[in-house]
């Protein structure tokens, strides 16, 4: 009986630590930088409101949806305290490499995706800063086209 109780406590501890960022509505600011371009083309900033949880962190970078990163995804999450890191894995052998690092704080979460495009000497990054605004809407099913928030 005692081994079963100990096992159950381990299961509860694992489940509790698996999701340290519960779903919340965030103000999300995304900065994209391409240092190899001319000064006036190097940076772009977007803002949106959307619901995020820890499960979303591997896919929240808009750059991952771009055609140049087709077949690439963030994998192999590793946690070290308030830091969460991923490896950029790309199919197709085009040599693109990269990684993402998230810092999880009490008042904001910030992640940076660094990418080196294969076959080209081009590096780029995307930095996401998300500040919590409150609870997500109860019927969160799709992003609102007008404000980027889950409705």
Buried (B, 14 or more C-beta within 10 A) or exposed (E): EEEEEEEEEEEEEEEEEEEEBEBBBBBBBBBBBBEEEEEEEEEEEEEBBBBBEBEBBBEBBBBBEBEBBEEBBBEEBEBEEEEBBBBBBBEEEBEBBBBBBBBBEEEBBBBBBBBBBBEEEBBBBBBBBBBBBEEBEEEBEEBEEEEBBBB
